[in-house]
Amino acid sequence: MDGTVASAEPLPGHPFPRSLRLLAGKDFQHVFARARRIPGSRLMVLYRSQEPVAEHPRIGLAISRKHARRAVDRNRVKRAAREAFRHRRASLPPVDIIVLSRAGVAELDARQVRGELDRLLEKVK
């Protein structure tokens, strides 16, 4: 390593504006009410088609303190999940997606989180 610190700025060409996020509780409830589930070993993806249909997919993150006790672990998982979504969003249909943590997620590094989420997002239809 050259000693430089990685920037938290989004990658050029891969912005993550508020319009791509699930922010309100009613948005999360809409997905939870009738979600399709894609289970992984340490993460689970829930998704549901948007009503009304938008031009782009949106993502919400629910990383539990039960599964990742330390804030630094929860934040690492969330950063990696957002990164995976940013890179894959062009190939996703217009759905609302929630990423849920499962037991053991805190032991994964960012590369492992991104790899698992990439595999799960490939299955979203």
Secondary structure, 3 states (H helix, E strand, C coil): CCCCCCCCCCCCCCCCCHHHECCCHHHHHHHHHCCEEEECCCEEEEEEECCCCCCCCEEEEECCCCCCCCHHHHHHHHHHHHHHHHHHHHHCCCEEEEEEECCCHHHCCHHHHHHHHHHHHHCCC
